[in-house]
Amino acid sequence: MFDLARVVGPHTLDLAIGTALRRELTTLSELTNTLDRLARRGRAGTNKFREALQRHTVDVALTESEAEHALMRLLADHGLPQPVPQYEIRDSDGRLVARVDLAYPDLKIAIEYDSYAHHVGREALVRDSGRRNAVVGLGWLPITATANDLRNGGHRLAIDVQRARSLRTGVNSAE
C-alpha cells in the first residue's frame, strides 16, 4: 500500500486501503506501522499515504463495498459531514426494519447505493419498495445513489443530500 501511494492518486489509494481493510488483508494498525517504518522526508507517497490513513480511523465502521466507500468519499469531497455506514433502522419495539448503507441518524436521512447487480428485477423491486416504505413509515427520508452518481462526481446527489439535511434542520443552504 505504501508503494502504491507513489504511483496512484489519492482516490485510488483510498479505495485500495478501504478494500484491503474490508477484506481483512491488513489492519489499520499494520498500515500505521508501515507508515512509521517507511516514511521519510522527501520519500514519494509518504504524505499521500499518511493522509489516506487519517481518513480510515479505527472508530469508523467499514463500508461493505468499494462503491459505498466511494460514496462516503464523494459526500466528504462535497463538504458534507460523514454519515454513519451500515446503520440499523429499528422500530419502536427494537425490531430491525432495515440496515442502510449510510445514514445521518440524528436527521433520519438514509442513503442507499443501488447497484445494477442487486437492485434490478421483479424480486428486487418488491423487496426494495417494501423496505423503503417501512423506512418512510418510521419518519426516515431515503435517498438513492447510483453508479452514475459516482461516475459523474456526484454533484446532483450532494445537492439532494444537502437539501434533505436543510429540510430536516430547517437551515437553508446555498447550492
N, C-alpha and C positions, 0 to 999 in steps of 0.2 A: 504494500500500500504506500509506503514511504517513497519508493522508487516511482510508483505511478504518479505521485504528486508532481514529479518533474515534467511529465510529458502530456498530461491531460488538464483540462480546465477544471475550475472548482466544482461545477455542477456534476461532471462525470465522476470526479473524486468522491464527492458527497454520496452519490448513488452507489458507488463501489463499496464504500465503507458501510453504508446502510445495509446493503445486500450481504456483505460478509458478517455483520453483526446478527442480522436476521437469520442467516443460515448457520449461525453458531460456528463459523470458521475461525473466529477470533473473538476477543473481548475488548471492551474499551480500555481496560487495564493493560492488556498486552500491547495495544496500539499506542497508549501513552508511554509505556516503557520503551517502545521502539523509537518514539519521538525523542525521549530523553537520551537514548543511547546514540542516535544517529544525527540529531540536529546539531548543526554547526553554522556559525555565522557565514553567510555567503553560499551555503550549500543549496543548490537548486531544489525547490519544492518544500523547503522547511517551513516557511510561513504559510504556504497553502495547506500543508498537512496539519499544522497547528490550528489554523482557523477551522478546518473541516472537523477536527476532533472536538473543538469547542461547541460545534453545532450538535454533537452527539453526547449529550450529558447523561449520566447514569440514571437520574431520576425521571427521565422522559421515556415513556413506554415506546417500544418499537412499533413501527407500522408493519403491516403484513405483506406489502408488495412494494416493488420499485415505483409503481405508479402512485401509490399513496404517499410514499416518501417524497416523490417529485411534487406532488400536490401540496404537501406541507411546505416545501421549499418555495414553491410558487407563491403561496399566500404570504410567506415571510418577505419575499422579494417585492411584494406589493405593499409592504408596510403593515400588514395585518398581524394581530397577535397570534401566537402559536396556539392552535387548537389542541384538544386532548385526543390522541389517537385511540382507536378501539374502545370507544366509550359505550358502556351498557346503559340503555334506557330501560327503566323499570316502572311498573305501575305502582299505584298507591299501596298495594299489598306486597310489593317487593318482587313480583314476578318479572322475569326478563321479557321485554317486549321486542327489543332489537339491540343489536350491537352495531353501532355505526362506525364508519371508517374514521371520521374526525368529528369533533363536537366542540361547541362553546356551551358547556353545561349551564353556566350562570345565565345565559341568554336563551337557552333552549333552542339552539341552532344546530342542526345535524347536517353534515356534509358527507355524501356518499359518492364514491367513484364507481361509475357504471361502465364496466368494460364490455366489449363485444363478446368476450368468451363466456361471461357469467350472467349477462343481463339481456339476452336476446331469446325470443321464442315464447311460446304459449305458457309453458311452466314458469319461466322467469317473470313474465308479465303478471301472472296471477300471484305468485309469491311476493314480488316487489310491490305490487299495488296494495295488497293486504297489509303488508308490513308498513308501508308509507302511511296508509290510512290510520293504522293503530298509533303510529308516532304522532301524527297530526292530532288525533283524538286526545292525546296527552298534553297538547299545547306546544308541541315542538314544530319548528319551521324547517322542513327539509330542503336542501339544496343539492342538486345533482351536478357532478363534474364528469367530464368525458375525456377521452384520449385527445379529442380536438382541442380542448382547453389546455392540455399540456403541450401540444404541438405549437399552438399559436401564442404562447406566452401568458395565457390566462387572464387577459385584461377584462373580458366580459364577466368571467367568473369572479374575479376580485371585486368588480363593481357590484355584482349580485350579493356577495358576502358582506361587503361594506354597507349596502342598502339594508340588508337584513339586520346587521348589527345596529345600524342607526334606528331602524324601526323598533327594535327591542329596547334600546337605551333612550329613545326619544331625542337623540342628538343628531342633527343634520350634519352631513359631511360633504365636502366638495368631491366631485368625481375626478 
